[in-house]
């Protein structure tokens, strides 16, 4: 039971990636480089898939939205993180913290389901190529993306108030580099059963259903590729989904590593390192993955670099 004379928290202190003073400037430079590459790469993908007529298929429509999501996710986290490397008082206000958590939830859930949508897109392209433009029409693309964003906002609107509905008093040091629900709830001085249950249900449901879509899609894709008799045909079919397979493996591999750890080995420090990877490193890597593994994007990029004014 919380006593009435406890002071309620009006601001939080983000402890960051490391509390060692000698590492603050090197870490600032490292994450500034990562964020700079993330912004450049994802803006590049957004620009190329918006202006070039060769990249106007459903696959690139979804890739453009994945780039928007990656850019948004890293922008919610990185600027505040970079500032905190340079200041001694690493505080964030109560409402700023709530806003950051809400923004993070919007973009991380969006990425989970956008990768699932892209897996379904590849399934239709490889397993039903003749019906591809009918099944994945412009209208269906807009519907899938709209439903993804709508669900993300609903998730953030439900989960964020639940996390901030509990009382925070006395202790205000968050063992993280941004406002995340697990380290926040660890500071609460009231019963956290309801918000923890809500977070668990949403996290488990989102991960389960998105992974089911991805696994079923790629199971059928693999079967379809194996039925192709010519090695050239198999290679061509595989090349159309190779980039997405790499992105899915990296993203879900990180999430599974974090959520499937034994309780005895689980710690907020481990969560912090995993969070660095899926909030900052993966958004930087995705444009590289889709550029280096995708012939269409490479061809358009080469043409754009050689004649940018055309």
C-alpha positions as CSV (number, residue, x, y, z in Angstrom):
1,X,0.0,0.0,0.0
2,X,1.2,3.4,-0.9
3,X,1.4,5.9,1.9
4,X,-0.1,9.3,1.3
5,X,3.0,11.4,2.0
6,X,5.0,9.9,-0.9
7,X,6.0,12.5,-3.5
8,X,4.7,11.6,-7.0
9,X,7.1,11.7,-9.8
10,X,6.9,14.6,-12.3
11,X,10.0,13.7,-14.3
12,X,12.1,10.7,-15.0
13,X,15.8,10.2,-15.3
14,X,17.0,8.0,-18.2
15,X,20.1,6.2,-17.2
16,X,21.0,5.6,-20.9
17,X,23.1,2.9,-22.5
18,X,26.0,3.4,-20.1
19,X,26.6,5.5,-17.1
20,X,30.4,5.6,-17.6
21,X,31.5,9.2,-18.2
22,X,34.4,8.3,-20.5
23,X,32.0,6.5,-22.9
24,X,29.5,9.3,-23.4
25,X,31.2,11.1,-26.3
26,X,32.3,7.9,-28.2
27,X,28.7,6.6,-27.8
28,X,27.3,9.9,-28.9
29,X,29.4,9.8,-32.1
30,X,28.5,6.1,-32.7
31,X,24.8,6.6,-32.4
32,X,24.9,9.9,-34.3
33,X,26.4,8.0,-37.2
34,X,23.8,5.2,-36.9
35,X,21.0,7.7,-36.8
36,X,22.4,9.7,-39.7
37,X,22.7,6.5,-41.8
38,X,19.1,5.6,-40.8
39,X,17.7,8.9,-41.9
40,X,19.7,8.9,-45.2
41,X,18.9,5.3,-46.1
42,X,15.2,5.4,-45.3
43,X,14.6,8.8,-46.9
44,X,16.4,7.4,-50.0
45,X,14.1,4.4,-50.1
46,X,11.0,6.7,-49.7
47,X,12.2,9.0,-52.4
48,X,13.2,6.2,-54.9
49,X,9.9,4.3,-54.4
50,X,7.9,7.5,-54.8
51,X,9.4,9.0,-57.9
52,X,10.5,6.2,-60.1
53,X,7.9,4.5,-62.3
54,X,9.7,1.1,-62.1
55,X,9.1,1.0,-58.3
56,X,5.4,1.4,-58.3
57,X,4.4,-2.2,-57.6
58,X,2.7,-3.3,-54.3
59,X,6.0,-4.7,-53.0
60,X,7.7,-1.2,-53.2
61,X,4.6,0.4,-51.9
62,X,4.9,-1.7,-48.7
63,X,8.7,-1.1,-48.7
64,X,8.1,2.7,-48.7
65,X,5.8,2.4,-45.7
66,X,8.4,0.2,-43.9
67,X,11.0,2.9,-44.5
68,X,8.5,5.5,-43.0
69,X,8.0,3.3,-40.0
70,X,11.8,2.7,-39.5
71,X,12.5,6.4,-39.8
72,X,9.7,7.2,-37.3
73,X,10.8,4.5,-34.8
74,X,14.4,5.7,-34.7
75,X,13.4,9.4,-34.6
76,X,11.2,8.8,-31.6
77,X,14.2,7.3,-29.8
78,X,17.5,8.7,-31.1
79,X,17.3,12.6,-30.7
80,X,16.6,12.4,-27.0
81,X,19.2,9.7,-26.6
82,X,21.8,11.8,-28.4
83,X,21.0,14.8,-26.2
84,X,21.4,12.8,-23.1
85,X,24.9,11.7,-24.0
86,X,25.9,15.4,-23.9
87,X,24.1,16.7,-20.7
88,X,24.6,15.8,-17.1
89,X,20.9,16.0,-16.2
90,X,19.3,13.2,-18.3
91,X,15.7,14.0,-17.4
92,X,12.5,13.7,-19.3
93,X,9.1,15.1,-18.1
94,X,6.2,12.8,-17.2
95,X,4.2,13.7,-20.3
96,X,7.3,13.7,-22.6
97,X,8.0,10.1,-21.4
98,X,4.4,9.1,-22.0
99,X,4.5,10.6,-25.5
100,X,7.7,8.8,-26.3
101,X,6.3,5.4,-25.1
102,X,3.2,6.0,-27.2
103,X,5.3,6.9,-30.3
104,X,7.5,3.9,-29.8
105,X,4.5,1.5,-29.5
106,X,3.0,2.9,-32.7
107,X,6.1,2.3,-34.8
108,X,7.3,-1.0,-33.3
109,X,3.8,-2.6,-33.7
110,X,3.6,-1.1,-37.2
111,X,6.9,-2.7,-38.1
112,X,5.7,-6.1,-36.8
113,X,2.6,-6.1,-39.0
114,X,4.1,-4.4,-42.0
115,X,6.7,-7.2,-42.2
116,X,3.7,-9.7,-42.0
117,X,1.9,-7.8,-44.8
118,X,5.1,-7.9,-46.9
119,X,5.4,-11.6,-46.4
120,X,1.8,-12.0,-47.6
121,X,2.6,-9.9,-50.6
122,X,5.6,-12.1,-51.5
123,X,3.4,-15.2,-51.0
124,X,0.8,-14.0,-53.6
125,X,3.6,-12.9,-56.0
126,X,5.2,-16.3,-56.0
127,X,2.3,-18.7,-55.5
128,X,-0.3,-16.8,-57.5
129,X,1.6,-14.6,-60.0
130,X,-1.2,-14.4,-62.6
131,X,-3.6,-13.0,-60.0
132,X,-1.0,-10.8,-58.2
133,X,-2.2,-7.4,-59.4
134,X,-5.8,-8.4,-58.7
135,X,-5.3,-9.9,-55.2
136,X,-2.9,-7.2,-54.2
137,X,-4.6,-4.3,-55.9
138,X,-4.0,-0.6,-55.1
139,X,-7.2,-0.6,-53.1
140,X,-6.1,-3.7,-51.1
141,X,-2.7,-2.2,-50.5
142,X,-4.2,1.0,-49.1
143,X,-6.6,-1.0,-46.9
144,X,-3.8,-3.2,-45.5
145,X,-1.6,-0.2,-44.7
146,X,-4.5,1.8,-43.2
147,X,-5.6,-1.1,-41.0
148,X,-2.0,-1.6,-39.8
149,X,-1.7,2.1,-38.8
150,X,-5.1,2.1,-37.2
151,X,-4.3,-0.9,-35.1
152,X,-1.0,0.6,-34.1
153,X,-2.6,3.7,-32.8
154,X,-5.2,1.7,-31.0
155,X,-2.5,-0.3,-29.3
156,X,-0.6,2.8,-28.2
157,X,-3.9,4.5,-27.0
158,X,-4.7,1.4,-24.8
159,X,-1.2,0.4,-23.5
160,X,0.3,3.8,-22.8
161,X,-2.5,5.0,-20.4
162,X,-2.4,1.6,-18.6
163,X,1.4,2.0,-18.0
164,X,0.9,5.6,-16.7
165,X,-2.3,4.9,-14.8
166,X,-0.2,3.3,-11.9
167,X,1.5,5.5,-9.3
168,X,5.2,6.5,-9.6
169,X,6.7,7.9,-6.4
170,X,10.1,8.5,-5.0
171,X,12.2,6.4,-7.5
172,X,12.3,7.9,-10.9
173,X,15.5,6.4,-12.5
174,X,14.6,4.4,-15.6
175,X,17.3,1.8,-16.4
176,X,17.0,2.4,-20.1
177,X,17.8,4.9,-22.8
178,X,14.1,5.6,-23.6
179,X,10.7,5.3,-21.9
180,X,9.8,1.6,-22.3
181,X,6.9,-0.1,-20.4
182,X,9.0,-2.8,-18.6
183,X,11.5,-0.6,-16.9
184,X,8.8,2.0,-16.2
185,X,6.5,-0.5,-14.5
186,X,9.5,-1.7,-12.4
187,X,9.5,1.8,-10.8
188,X,5.9,1.8,-9.8
189,X,4.9,2.0,-6.2
190,X,1.4,0.6,-6.8
191,X,0.0,-2.7,-8.0
192,X,1.1,-3.3,-11.6
193,X,-0.9,-6.5,-12.3
194,X,-3.3,-4.8,-14.7
195,X,-0.8,-2.9,-16.9
196,X,1.6,-5.9,-16.9
197,X,-1.3,-8.1,-18.1
198,X,-2.3,-5.7,-20.8
199,X,1.3,-5.4,-22.0
200,X,1.7,-9.1,-22.0
201,X,-1.5,-9.7,-23.9
202,X,-0.8,-7.1,-26.6
203,X,2.9,-8.2,-27.0
204,X,2.1,-11.9,-27.1
205,X,-0.9,-11.4,-29.5
206,X,1.0,-9.1,-31.9
207,X,4.0,-11.3,-32.0
208,X,2.0,-14.5,-32.4
209,X,-0.3,-13.5,-35.2
210,X,2.3,-11.6,-37.2
211,X,4.7,-14.6,-36.9
212,X,1.9,-17.0,-38.0
213,X,1.3,-14.9,-41.1
214,X,5.0,-14.8,-41.9
215,X,5.6,-18.5,-41.3
216,X,2.6,-19.7,-43.3
217,X,3.5,-17.3,-46.1
218,X,7.1,-18.5,-46.3
219,X,6.1,-22.2,-45.9
220,X,4.0,-21.9,-49.0
221,X,6.7,-19.8,-50.8
222,X,9.3,-22.5,-50.1
223,X,6.9,-25.3,-51.4
224,X,6.2,-23.2,-54.5
225,X,9.9,-22.6,-55.2
226,X,10.7,-26.3,-54.7
227,X,8.1,-27.2,-57.3
228,X,9.8,-25.0,-59.9
229,X,11.8,-27.4,-62.1
230,X,14.5,-25.1,-63.6
231,X,17.3,-23.8,-61.3
232,X,17.1,-20.5,-63.0
233,X,13.4,-20.2,-62.2
234,X,14.0,-21.2,-58.6
235,X,16.8,-18.6,-58.3
236,X,14.6,-15.9,-59.8
237,X,11.7,-16.7,-57.4
238,X,13.9,-16.8,-54.4
239,X,15.6,-13.5,-55.3
240,X,12.2,-11.7,-55.2
241,X,11.8,-12.5,-51.4
242,X,15.4,-12.8,-50.3
243,X,15.6,-9.2,-49.0
244,X,12.4,-9.6,-47.0
245,X,13.6,-13.0,-45.6
246,X,16.8,-11.4,-44.3
247,X,14.9,-8.4,-42.7
248,X,12.3,-10.7,-41.1
249,X,15.0,-13.0,-39.7
250,X,17.0,-10.2,-38.2
251,X,13.9,-8.4,-36.7
252,X,12.1,-11.5,-35.3
253,X,15.3,-13.1,-34.2
254,X,16.0,-10.1,-32.0
255,X,12.5,-10.1,-30.5
256,X,12.6,-13.8,-29.9
257,X,16.0,-13.6,-28.3
258,X,14.6,-11.0,-25.9
259,X,11.3,-12.7,-25.1
260,X,12.4,-16.4,-25.0
261,X,15.3,-15.9,-22.5
262,X,15.1,-18.1,-19.4
263,X,13.9,-16.0,-16.4
264,X,17.1,-16.7,-14.5
265,X,19.2,-15.0,-17.3
266,X,16.7,-12.2,-18.1
267,X,17.7,-8.7,-17.1
268,X,16.9,-5.1,-18.0
269,X,20.5,-4.7,-19.2
270,X,19.9,-7.5,-21.8
271,X,16.6,-5.9,-22.8
272,X,18.5,-2.6,-23.2
273,X,21.0,-4.1,-25.6
274,X,18.3,-5.9,-27.6
275,X,16.4,-2.6,-27.7
276,X,19.4,-0.8,-29.2
277,X,19.3,-3.4,-32.0
278,X,15.6,-3.2,-33.0
279,X,15.1,0.5,-32.4
280,X,18.3,1.9,-33.9
281,X,20.4,-0.8,-35.7
282,X,17.6,-2.6,-37.7
283,X,16.1,0.7,-39.1
284,X,19.7,1.5,-40.3
285,X,20.2,-2.0,-41.8
286,X,16.8,-2.4,-43.6
287,X,17.6,0.1,-46.4
288,X,21.0,-1.6,-46.9
289,X,19.3,-5.0,-47.0
290,X,16.7,-4.0,-49.5
291,X,19.2,-2.1,-51.6
292,X,22.0,-4.6,-51.8
293,X,19.7,-7.6,-52.3
294,X,17.3,-6.0,-54.7
295,X,18.2,-5.6,-58.4
296,X,15.4,-3.1,-59.2
297,X,16.4,-0.8,-56.3
298,X,20.1,-1.0,-57.3
299,X,19.3,-0.2,-60.9
300,X,17.1,2.8,-60.0
301,X,19.7,4.0,-57.5
302,X,22.5,3.8,-60.1
303,X,20.4,5.7,-62.6
304,X,19.4,8.3,-60.0
305,X,23.1,8.9,-59.0
306,X,24.2,9.2,-62.6
307,X,21.4,11.5,-63.7
308,X,19.8,13.0,-60.6
309,X,18.2,15.9,-62.5
310,X,16.2,13.8,-64.9
